[in-house]
Amino acid sequence: MKRISGVVVVMVALAGLAVGASGASGKSSKCQAGFTESRSPAQLTVSGDTCANARKVAERAGAKAPVGCIKLLDRKGHIGFRKPCFQLGYSCAAVQRNQRRALRVTCTRGARQIRFTY
């Protein structure tokens, strides 16, 4: 009986380690954006970092230049992205979408990745 309970304890411990490892494996997860302004980062996705840190990076990158990376191209609402853009150790790049009125931004730092739309 002691041998069976010992095996069960070992299996439960290994299962706990497996669950902990899968949580830290860097899989992509969606985060609540938490931004309240009408024009702000949305659809926040993070891989390898916390949601809180992802919000900070997205908030800074989504600010208007010179502090942030967003630049207004004209009065028609067309926007661009400053190159190069570095925020909190992340290197950020963007692809223009919706006739230059929206951006899909990707910020990377090693294996960590933060993506959002602006």
C-alpha positions, -999 to 999 in steps of 0.1 A, spaced: 0 0 0 29 24 8 44 17 -26 11 26 -44 6 58 -25 43 68 -31 38 62 -69 6 84 -68 25 112 -50 53 111 -76 28 111 -105 9 141 -90 42 160 -85 52 153 -121 18 164 -134 22 196 -114 56 203 -130 42 196 -164 14 221 -158 39 247 -146 61 242 -175 33 245 -200 23 279 -184 58 292 -189 65 278 -223 58 311 -241 25 301 -257 6 330 -271 -23 343 -250 -48 371 -255 -48 399 -229 -75 423 -219 -64 456 -235 -76 478 -206 -73 510 -226 -102 535 -224 -94 560 -251 -112 558 -284 -80 555 -304 -57 531 -285 -41 497 -289 -65 467 -292 -65 430 -298 -35 426 -275 -17 392 -278 14 383 -258 39 354 -260 66 348 -233 58 378 -211 30 390 -188 -1 409 -198 8 438 -175 41 443 -193 25 438 -227 0 466 -218 29 489 -209 48 483 -242 16 487 -263 7 519 -245 41 534 -251 44 522 -287 8 534 -293 15 569 -282 21 597 -307 57 606 -316 82 618 -303 74 598 -271 57 569 -289 59 555 -324 27 566 -341 29 595 -365 1 612 -383 7 614 -420 -20 638 -430 -54 653 -419 -73 625 -436 -65 601 -407 -37 583 -423 -11 571 -398 24 557 -400 49 541 -377 83 556 -367 113 535 -377 132 524 -357 109 521 -326 122 508 -293 100 507 -262 110 491 -229 136 470 -245 113 458 -273 119 465 -310 86 473 -327 75 473 -363 41 478 -380 23 469 -411 -3 494 -424 -39 481 -429 -72 495 -439 -59 522 -463 -33 535 -438 -59 541 -411 -49 511 -389 -17 494 -380 -8 458 -370 21 462 -346 46 435 -335 71 441 -307 98 416 -301 125 411 -275 144 378 -280 117 351 -279 91 374 -264 65 388 -287 37 414 -282 12 421 -310 -17 446 -311 -36 467 -336 -38 504 -335 
